[in-house]
Structures are given as structure tokens and as C-alpha cells.
Amino acid sequence: MRIAIAQQNYHIGNFESNTRKIISAIEQAKNAGAELVVFSELSVCGYPPRDFLEFDDFIKECYVSVDKIKQYTEGIGVIVGAPQRNPNPLGKDLFNAAWLLYNREVLGVAHKTLLPTYDVFDENRYFEPAFEWNVIPFKDHRIALTICEDVWNLGNNPLYRICPMDMLAKQQPDIMINISASPFDYDHDEDRKEVAEANVLKYHLPLVYCNAVGSQTEIVFDGGSLAYDAKGNLLEEMAYFEEAFSTIDIGEPGNPSVQQSETRGQQPAVISGQTDKEMRVSKIDDPDKIIDFLTAGNNIRQIHDALILGIRDYFSKMGFSKAILGSSGGIDSAVVLALACEALGANHVRAILMPSPFSSGHSVKDAEQLSQTLGNPYDIIPIKDIYDSFLTTLDPLFKNLPFGVAEENIQSRLRGNLLMAIANKFGYILLNTSNKSELATGYGTLYGDMAGGLSVLGDVYKMQVYALAQYINRDNEIIPLSIITKAPSAELRPNQKDSDSLPDYHVLDKVLYQYIEKRQGPNEIIAMGIDAALVNRILKLVNINEYKRNQFCPVIRVSSKAFGVGRRMPIVGKYLS
């Protein structure tokens, strides 16, 4: 039996577009001689639909789309993902379901058993877990059909009390098929392959794994769909960060080998780069090596591609076409500008240079040189006169109090107002340029440099931003070297440096990673040999600034723990603050 894998980029709630894509791939599969074509989790409606699932009209649209897709299944099996109503009055109203359609009928349906409720996932809010497990016969093969998390409950510390594949294995299937919406982070592709291989070796069955691709606001799905033979050999690893189509051949029942038959789309493999699993970030316990691994070329390449996809899909799926950002001559805005120009086209990205009385001449020159190299439109709007008018207006209240944070933040908020005014006037979306190190420590101004419709670098530590700049310059100098080499500064007061307010980024990022991604407490971090006072200071900065992050825009997620929907902290909590 020849099986096609259709790795597609869906738009949540865009039933017409999603259905059209699925039908097109069905026709492509027929032309390729496939007898079965597989799509990803909740492909009909897009993942994650979240509270759309609470609207009966939304569910009706899902059913209408499934009915349309059925009409194109003459002579070919089609596995799609869509919600299914629960006929039992007990429990949740819906199942997260994989539908096997064939000859214009529903041949079988599998329900997701393991409903993740960690990080960005909240499936138990909407779905009832499966309570029965049945192999689905198709074309002389017996399919063990599962959905995403259902194959992840392996290892020494399983998250759930049940393993769906254990139930299905009792019915002697010939092949495992898993439809998935597995989000990207820069260490997750290897985790995914480890889990897939472990399932194959445990059950001695070939595996076809179809993953989603595309960005849905904060969450990026990287694709990388897989096929393994029954011996655990990886026979297919589809393209990352783009749509792809591939076919594989499954052997006779009882001899279920898998052979790659045909691939359309970019050949992947190069994405992994590092073959030594011990070289992965999640495997590193030595804190002194963390920064080296966070900024390793393989991770940075994937982060770059994820951010490009995140920007591009956010704009296209929201119906936006033009971006604007403040270009300061600093490393963060330079990287965001370069990424935005690559994602949207330089002519669709406008940079605004807004020097203050404290801006250095080289910062303006660097920002101009960057835009000239990229070819994007830019404007220079000095803010000295506006800034002076604010100080004059506030003088009766401020009187002779010394210059401080209030005067610094006025500059940042002036810039935010100017950017938003231009955005409103000409239909731009403001891209935020704050990085994860700044967001973590509160080193930013609410309604100023924290303004924006989308955060590009909010899940990228400062040291990773420098590595991204080097990656962007891998073939030629796009970002001026003077931007990369100069000491970082907000330039809101004379001779200001980030190091006046924050620890060295190499140390800061190491502590932040242990606390945010690894969830290590102060004692564990101090035990790694880091100064206790410094650790306590950094963790306090993180926790007392939760109120700022709560008002921040969506952050493109590239790590295993990003600020936003996947990290839920109380604003008024006392812990470590």
C-alpha cells in the first residue's frame, strides 16, 4: 500500500481554505498512486482552535468540511483531523478525532486519549479523552491510528496513567499512523524523533507520522513529518518550516516494511546538523556550557527559520501586509528589521529612526546603513523638541527633582506614540523589538518600547540575538559590524549602558535559562556556583515584573518555555519577590 503524507499549513477557522488544501492534496495523492493520504491533527479547523470549540456553529462548520472532503475519497483513504461530538451526555461535548474516510463514507474514527494541559496546551478544557481503542481495517492492513500526544507516554516517568498504543497493540495492527500538531522549539525535533523511534522499537511496527506546519500567532509548527520501518530506521524526514508532500510504500501485512517512494518539497535532514544527541540543549547540565549551546549554529538556524515563518504567517493570516518598527542602531532592532525584511519583503517594512538628545551619532549612522543595505524605506524623526515640551509641561510638578527613570521613560513612550501614529495613519503593524532577557528582568518601558502587535524576539535571549545577527551575516555583511560589537545601550541618558542596570548578559542569560526553561529554584542555581546575591537579584527582577509581561503583545515561541500562553504566573505572587 502506498501512503501519502500531506504536511500542510492551515488557518484556524478558515474552513474554505483548509478544505481546499486538503482536497488538492487528495488529488495529488491519487495522481501519485497512493491508496491512503494522511493529514495532521485538527487539520479541518486548524490547531489550536481554543474557545472556538465552544461555539456550536464552529463545530457544524467542521462537519460540513468533513462531508465535503468525503466526496473526494472515491478509491482512496483519507485521514483528517476534526472535532467529533460526544454522543454520551457524560463528559465533555467533543472528542479530538482522527477520521478515516473512504469511498465517500466514514470508515473509522479514532479519539485522542492523552489530552495535554501543560505549557501551550489546554486540551482537557475542551475534549473528552477516548474510552475505547480499536484498530481500523483498511486495504488488508490493520491501522493503529493515534493523535499526537498519544504516542508520547513512554519513558521512565510517564505523564499519564494509560498508553493508547498498548491497547491497540493487543489487536495486532500492521502499522501505526499518528496525526500530530507538535509545536516547534529549538530542541524538540530530536525529542520527536526519539519518541517516534521508541514507539517503533517497542511495538515492532512501522510508523507514519504527519505533523502540522505553519505559525498560529505565538505557536510555530515546524513540520518534519516522519516515517520509520519496523526496525526503527528513519526512512523519511520531511521538510521543516514549509509545506511538503511525500509518498511511502508499506509492505504486505506480516512483512510491514516501509520504503520511501517519492518526496515533493525541500529535502530536510540538514536541519538536524548535530547527530550526537548529547549535544542537545536539554541534555546539558553544566550551566557554564548553556550559553554555548543556546547559541549553537543548529539552534540559531532553526530559530531564524521559525521567526521568519512566525512573522510571515502572522501577517498573511491576519490580512496585514506592512510592518513598522523603531530602528535605534542597536542589535535588537537591527535583527528584527532584517528578519522582517526577509519575511515580508523590504519594501513592506518601514523603519523609523527617532534620535533623542542622548542618542549617539554612530547609532543613527548604523541604523541608516542597515536600511540602505536592506533596501527598506526609513525616516528620521528627532524627538528632542517633543521631549523638551514634555519636560517644560511637567516642570511645575517635577520641579528640581533629579533626572531619573521618569525622564528616560518619557523618551521611550514618545517613540511608541510616534510609531503608533504612523502605523495608524498608513496601516502598518508595529513589530516589537524587546528580547527575552529584557522581558524577563523588566528592562523595558510599558507603552513605550514594549508596545507592538507582535514580539519577534521575546523568546530569544540577548546572547542568542547576537548569534542571530551573525547568522544573518553568514554570507555577507547585512547588519553593520559596529552594531554587533558596540556595548548595548538604551541611550536614554548620557553614556548609558545596559550593564549599568543588568548583570553581564552571558551570566544573566545563564541564570534566566535555569529559572525559566529548567524551572530551577534559587538554591539549585546557587549550587551551580553562581553568586547567591546575584541569583536572588535576578530572580526577584523576573517575578516583580510579571505585571509588565501581562500587558505585552504575543511572543513568537521558539523555546520550551516562552512568556505568554505557556507560562502562567500570578502577578501579585510573593514568591522570590
ABEGO torsion letter per residue (X at the ends): XBBBBBBBBBBBGBAAAAAAAAAAAAAAAAAAGBABBBBBBGAAAEOBAEAAAABAAAAAAAAAAAAAAAAAABGBBBBBBBBBBBABABEBABBBBBBBBBGGBBABBBBBABBBABEABAAAAABBBBABBBBBBBGGBBBBBBBEAAAABBEABBABABBAAAAAAAAGBABBBBBBBBBBBAAAAAAAAAAAAAAAAAAGBBBBBBBBBEBBGABBBAEGBBBBBAAGBBABBBBBGBBBBBBBBBBBBGBBBBBBABBBEBBBGAAAGBABAAABAAABABAAAAAAAAABAAAAAAAAAAAAAAAAAAAAAAGBABBBBBBAGBAAAAAAAAAAAAAAEAAABBBBBBBBAABBAAAAAAAAAAAAAAGBBBBBBBAAAAAAAAAAAAAAAAEABBBBAAAAAAAAAAAAAAAAAAAAAAGBBBBBABBAAAAAAGBBBBGBAABEABBAAAABBAAAAAAAAAAAAAABBABBAAAAABBBBAGABBGBBAAAABBBAAAAAAAAAAAAAAGBBAAAAAAAGBBAAAAAAAAAAAAAAAAAAAABBBBBBABABBBEAABBBBAABABGX
